[in-house]
Amino acid sequence: MNNETKFQPLAARLRPQTINEFVGQYHLLGPNKPLKIAIEKGLLHSMILWGPPGTGKTTLARIMANHASARFETISAVLSGVKDIRAIVDRALQAKELNQATILFVDEVHRFNKAQQDAFLPFVEDGTLTLIGATTENPSFELNNALLSRARVYVLKSLTEEDLLQIIERALNDKNVGYGNETIEFSEELRKTLAQAADGDARGVLNLLEIAVDFSIEEKDKLIINKEVISEVLSHNFRRFDKGGENFYDQISALHKSVRGSSPDAALYWFARMIDGGCDPLYVARRVVRMASEDIGNADPRALQIALNAWDVQERLGSPEGELAIAQAVIYMACAPKSNAVYMALSAATSDVREYGTLEVPLHIRNAPTKLMKELGYGKKYRYTHDEPNAYAAGENYFPEGLEKSQYYYPVNRGLEIKIAEKLATLRELDKKAQSKG
């Protein structure tokens, strides 16, 4: 390890320098994937990298610069102003005269204001700058159209446990920037515990590993990382890995099943247990939204709105107000009538989509905005339901040819779905009468 790197954190020392060292994001960087080919060939294009923390956004941008032999400029959308951007543009213009490309990496790009964007967008358009923006927020909601139209959006995913274990393995064996020159006893089980605690974050797992090595027990010529060391490293967060072997995902499963089983008290216990163990309340809020659709659905459509409201309160106010709102949502979900009819309906429809492939949209329900489309029969014989008795075109078929008219959605005999089932039964009777007349 040289003098330049020995004082750097482990995560900085182990930052991949080439695309082959990069771990994860195989949906973008697997064999023959367009983005990987572009990086390997040094073909630059502006892009937005959207994904959770620690998934490789900054690293991927630096790798692109390395492969393209481009200058790398980085700014924060929060801390940098128009003056900083103009200085970067000036340097990029000078580099352009020397036929050298410049990548402008913008961290938290979703926080860019209009003045900041106006300062650099013309130089992205003329090729002076290649923009790579990083964001943890949905670009569709957070970025304006001017920026989105100039960049491709790539979605990065949280790293899997296997990815994180691979990163731990590299750190332990790398003799140049890792711990390859040390003999470290660190069991597979405890490595998995560390990987799970990092929750898909490469930087997070390396930070935890570095602390674990610092806290390790020296014994003769080796370092030992045992359960007590890991417990100390994870501090209060270690409680999510129960002494009986229940880990974080077991607890979220217990919460979900308690809600599904209409047990508000048990659901509240598991929620409190997770929060006490250091779980991010927003993670629970996202899972509660899932519960609202998967286990309650149209039996009580208010459940989904209550779940979204709780998520919103947590994001706006944080703790403890947000946790109270999530607890309210958890109790409501547990007490609400249950139905998995929507979940089952989507699964059945998806199965048919995969089995039957790309069936053509029937002509009568195609859009016909042009004269040519109308001449080709698009929209012909379409029955406008609002002109039909009771606003229902009895007997009409909206399925594609080659797929029989199917029923995916079977409302249960609970909550609002009782009324929904009655209405659908009435409409099916009208269909039968129309078909018998035809």
SEVO-26183 format. One record per residue (C-alpha): residue in one letter; x, y, z. Coordinates in pm, whole numbers, padded with zeros to 5 digits, always signed. Last residue first. Example, Ala and Ser with C-alpha at 12.3 -4.5 7.8 and 13.67 -1.06 7.14 Angstrom:
<pts>
S+01367-00106+00714A+01230-00450+00780
</pts>
This chain:
<pts>
G-07601-01201-03124K-07903-01213-02895S-07737-01482-02682Q-07418-01272-02672A-07603-00967-02543K-07781-01170-02274K-07453-01328-02161D-07278-00990-02150L-07561-00843-01939E-07523-01133-01697R-07149-01061-01681L-07223-00698-01593T-07447-00805-01303A-07180-01041-01168L-06924-00760-01191K-07150-00533-00986E-07211-00794-00716A-06840-00875-00694I-06755-00506-00649K-07015-00475-00371I-06864-00770-00179E-06520-00633-00269L-06592-00335-00044G-06526-00546+00265R-06517-00923+00242N-06664-01188+00012V-06356-01197-00211P-06331-01042-00555Y-06216-01279-00830Y-05999-01089-01080Y-05837-01294-01352Q-06135-01378-01569S-06054-01456-01929K-06193-01382-02272E-05999-01631-02479L-05664-01524-02612G-05587-01566-02978E-05744-01236-03080P-05669-00971-02822F-05903-00910-02525Y-06142-00614-02519N-06461-00805-02602E-06799-00626-02604G-07103-00823-02493A-07266-00536-02306A-07112-00196-02378Y-07168-00040-02035A-07250+00324-01962N-07585+00223-01804P-07723+00190-02160E-07446+00274-02411D-07337+00623-02515H-07087+00645-02229T-06944+00313-02341Y-06822+00438-02678R-06855+00126-02891Y-06563+00086-03131K-06686-00035-03467K-06371+00097-03639G-06104+00229-03401Y-05821+00151-03642G-05969+00018-03964L-05677+00081-04196E-05854+00388-04336K-05877+00524-03981M-05505+00474-03936L-05434+00651-04263K-05651+00949-04162T-05454+00997-03841P-05537+00990-03465A-05686+00637-03467N-05625+00471-03129R-05678+00097-03127I-05987-00051-02959H-06164-00171-03276L-05843-00296-03435P-05772-00554-03164V-05427-00504-03005E-05196-00770-03148L-05068-01049-02926T-04710-01025-02801G-04644-01349-02614Y-04913-01602-02523E-04748-01769-02224R-04573-01463-02077V-04880-01243-02104D-05096-01527-01970S-04879-01561-01659T-04883-01185-01608A-05263-01191-01610A-05268-01467-01348S-05017-01289-01123L-05207-00960-01158A-05533-01129-01059M-05372-01305-00762Y-05239-00977-00621V-05569-00799-00685A-05766-01082-00518N-05540-01092-00212S-05820-00971+00011K-05834-00887+00380P-06076-00670+00575A-05885-00399+00768C-05772-00447+01130A-05410-00538+01049M-05384-00267+00785Y-05520-00003+01026I-05272-00110+01296V-04981-00086+01053A-05102+00254+00924Q-05119+00397+01277A-04772+00256+01349I-04647+00426+01031A-04794+00756+01152L-04629+00711+01493E-04298+00638+01323G-04327+00959+01124E-04382+01172+01432P-04080+01024+01613S-03889+01058+01387G-03886+01215+01040L-04122+01502+00962R-04156+01513+00584E-04030+01168+00484Q-04205+00995+00774V-04527+01188+00708D-04518+01090+00339W-04472+00721+00420A-04767+00741+00659N-04979+00908+00390L-04887+00635+00143A-05003+00367+00389I-05327+00555+00457Q-05387+00585+00083L-05331+00213+00032A-05561+00122+00319R-05842+00339+00185P-05898+00082-00090D-06060-00152+00165A-06155-00493+00018N-06005-00347-00298G-05652-00444-00202I-05609-00579+00148D-05326-00836+00135E-05114-00743-00166S-05208-00379-00216A-05200-00256+00144M-04920-00496+00233R-04698-00343-00037V-04759+00004+00106V-04663-00136+00447R-04337-00259+00292R-04249+00091+00176A-04324+00234+00522V-04107-00035+00683Y-03812+00070+00468L-03887+00434+00545P-03858+00356+00917D-03490+00261+00865C-03428-00033+01097G-03219+00039+01406G-03315-00255+01624D-03566-00045+01819I-03739+00035+01490M-03753-00335+01405R-03887-00437+01747A-04147-00160+01744F-04276-00284+01407W-04269-00644+01532Y-04471-00552+01841L-04720-00343+01641A-04788-00636+01409A-04836-00863+01709D-05089-00619+01856P-05268-00556+01528S-05327-00928+01459S-05532-00945+01139G-05335-01246+01002R-05213-01045+00703V-05084-00778+00942S-04911-01042+01154K-04773-01203+00837H-04618-00875+00724L-04464-00801+01065A-04323-01153+01094S-04177-01127+00743I-04021-00793+00837Q-03872-00972+01137D-03738-01267+00940Y-03578-01022+00700F-03382-00856+00980N-03244-01178+01115E-03383-01443+01344G-03098-01662+01470G-03201-01697+01832K-02972-01410+01925D-03177-01184+01695F-03003-01006+01412R-03204-00682+01424R-03048-00638+01764F-02715-00572+01597N-02828-00222+01506H-02753-00108+01860S-02380-00157+01796L-02316-00310+01453V-01945-00307+01522E-01983-00431+01878S-02203-00722+01771I-01956-00800+01492V-01673-00814+01746E-01877-01035+01981K-01963-01271+01695N-01599-01322+01603I-01347-01133+01391I-01010-01286+01474L-00677-01136+01364K-00379-01364+01310D-00015-01417+01403K-00058-01495+01774E-00412-01385+01860E-00520-01029+01796I-00893-00976+01844S-01067-00762+01582F-01196-00413+01660D-00997-00243+01382V-01081-00532+01146A-01451-00493+01232I-01431-00118+01174E-01291-00176+00824L-01555-00439+00755L-01834-00200+00854N-01699+00071+00622L-01663-00187+00346V-02024-00300+00391G-02151+00057+00382R-01960+00149+00067A-02110-00151-00109D-02467-00074+00008G-02726-00351-00046D-02851-00351+00312A-02511-00318+00486A-02644-00519+00782Q-02711-00814+00553A-02351-00814+00431L-02218-00802+00788T-02436-01095+00892K-02329-01281+00578R-01964-01228+00673L-02055-01360+01019E-02183-01686+00871E-01886-01720+00636S-01647-01702+00930F-01378-01434+00970E-01028-01539+01072I-00790-01279+00930T-00429-01343+00834E-00300-01008+00712N-00116-00926+00388G-00435-00955+00186Y-00606-00690+00397G-00698-00447+00120V-00518-00192-00098N-00227-00386-00247K-00261-00735-00098D-00628-00778-00193N-00754-01089-00013L-00978-00954+00264A-01111-00667+00054R-01184-00899-00240E-01378-01138-00019I-01579-00854+00134I-01669-00733-00216Q-01777-01084-00318L-01986-01109-00002L-02151-00781-00099D-02240-00910-00445E-02376-01236-00299E-02594-01038-00055T-02735-00852-00352L-02641-00496-00437S-02922-00244-00444K-03024-00171-00803L-02907+00091-01051V-03157+00238-01297Y-03004+00401-01604V-03162+00717-01745R-03039+00850-02077A-02962+01220-02092R-03052+01530-02290S-03430+01497-02273L-03413+01446-01896L-03242+01781-01839A-03486+01991-02038N-03776+01782-01905N-03718+01881-01544L-03573+01645-01287E-03740+01534-00960F-04052+01340-01059S-03933+01147-01362P-03583+01134-01213N-03707+00916-00922E-03479+01009-00632T-03146+00853-00530T-02966+01065-00787A-02639+01073-00976G-02589+01286-01285I-02340+01216-01562L-02316+01507-01804T-02075+01499-02097L-01944+01852-02137T-01822+02050-02438G-02052+01842-02656D-02265+02123-02796E-02578+02018-02604V-02392+01960-02278F-02241+02306-02313P-02586+02461-02360L-02705+02277-02045F-02431+02415-01819A-02544+02753-01681D-02914+02705-01749Q-02908+02400-01522Q-02759+02592-01231A-03007+02876-01272K-03299+02632-01291N-03211+02455-00966F-03018+02129-00934R-03145+01921-00642H-03223+01614-00855V-02854+01609-00950E-02762+01477-00606D-02402+01439-00727V-02321+01598-01060F-02038+01437-01257L-01917+01655-01542I-01720+01443-01788T-01472+01632-02004A-01337+01521-02342Q-00986+01603-02463N-00930+01730-02816L-00681+01998-02699E-00932+02271-02783K-01186+02069-02587A-00962+02085-02281Q-00975+02466-02286L-01354+02455-02321A-01375+02206-02031R-01170+02437-01808D-01404+02727-01885V-01709+02507-01830I-01577+02401-01488A-01531+02766-01388R-01882+02844-01512I-02021+02561-01299D-01850+02691-00985K-01989+03041-01043V-02339+02901-01097G-02338+02749-00749S-02210+02430-00590L-02307+02293-00249V-02641+02124-00314A-02594+02015-00676S-02258+01874-00574I-01974+01901-00821T-01738+01668-01002E-01505+01716-01296F-01340+01418-01461R-01120+01471-01766A-01165+01198-02025S-00938+00907-02113A-01254+00726-02235H-01196+00416-02021N-01093+00622-01720A-01384+00868-01754M-01632+00581-01775I-01472+00422-01469R-01514+00751-01281A-01887+00761-01365L-01929+00397-01259T-01760+00469-00928T-01985+00767-00859K-02300+00563-00922G-02176+00240-00764T-02465+00100-00560G-02364+00261-00230P-02670+00480-00192P-02987+00371-00375G-03028+00414-00751W-03064+00649-01045L-02769+00713-01276I-02863+00992-01517M-02679+00993-01847S-02489+01199-02101H-02303+00997-02363L-01943+00888-02395L-01818+00605-02614G-01495+00484-02451K-01515+00145-02622E-01532-00042-02289I-01786+00208-02155A-02013+00182-02460I-01994-00199-02457K-02086-00206-02088L-02379+00028-02148P-02507-00178-02443K-02503-00514-02256N-02295-00771-02445P-02190-00953-02126G-02342-00799-01809L-02306-00432-01726L-02662-00301-01720H-02863-00597-01586Y-02540-00706-01416Q-02560-00406-01184G-02320-00570-00934V-01943-00565-00884F-01704-00344-01083E-01353-00483-01125N-01412-00566-01494I-01536-00212-01561T-01205-00069-01450Q-01080+00137-01154P-01292-00021-00882R-01297+00170-00548L-01102-00048-00304R-00892+00232-00156A-01195+00462-00118A-01403+00196+00059L-01106+00108+00283P-01079+00465+00408Q-00770+00652+00284F-00459+00685+00501K-00270+00409+00318T-00365+00540-00025E-00110+00806-00110N+00167+00654+00101N+00158+00334-00103M+00000+00000+00000
</pts>
